[in-house]
Amino acid sequence: MPLAMMAIALAQPVAAQTIAIPFAPPTDRALTYRIEQHRPVAGKVSAFTATRDLRFERAGEGYALTVTLRAIDTDAPTSGAESYRAALGPLVGIAMRFRLDGRGKVVALDDEEAIWAKVRAGVDALATGSDGERQRSAQKILALFDSLSVEGRLSLLAGELQPLFLFAGSDVAGGAGRGLRSVAGSPLVRPVPVEGALTLAGQDGDMLDLDEKLAGDGVQVSIKYRLSRVTGLVESQERSLIAGGQPLVESRTLTPAE
């Protein structure tokens, strides 16, 4: 499956149509999933990155996906950096094997209790063995953990993977596109209702370019997707969000592992 990005200018206009999107992730290669976010912290635009190793395999009627958070990094000042590291640091190096159904829905996590215990132990260590902002952040995370159901734990651990499967097992509409209603938020503001449309901007071979624009009370969201109609995976996503006058820019890329 080629992952080369083609210039939007080369993509051909798409006539009104509905395109079925499968869920057939590659099982013959390892993948790298990188998330990079830029947002203001203490008056300075800071970068936050997370890099994960992914590997799909067939499992019954669906798939298994092994995910390992390999590295995180940020240049944010202490007020933003410590909360980020407290949230993701305990996950680094822990391999998680998720189960997905034939339509790309995460339905289970192998050895969930053991995985959760490892994550919890890492946050516990920060809450008791550090001080200052990192300790306070870890204590807030523990309070969140205590409020979660089993289903909530799975949603939390799989949350950053969901954008990969956004269109898997469904379809996308050409022409005028499709109306959307959702909720949008960020670390900058509380979530608010938004609405808008998703349109199919272009098609280049097996790749689809989708544009999503949403707006709500004080929030504007613009998202560009690069979607494979062969695998059903979102191979790149560029999101721009303005909330309360504060900008957030995020990119997600899925590439073959080096």
Secondary structure, 3 states (H helix, E strand, C coil): CCCCCCCHHHCECCCCCEEECCCCCCCCCEEEEEEEEEEEECCEEEEEEEEEEEEEEEECCEEEEEEEEEEEEECCCHHHHHHHHHHHHHHECCEEEEEECCCCCEEEECCHHHHHHHHHHHHHHHHHHCCHHHHHHHHHHHHHHHHCCHHHHHHHHHHHHHHHHCCCCCEEECCCCEEEEEEEEECCEEEEEEEEEEEEEEEECCEEEEEEEEEECCEEEEEEEEEECCCCCEEEEEEEEEECCEEEEEEEEEEECC
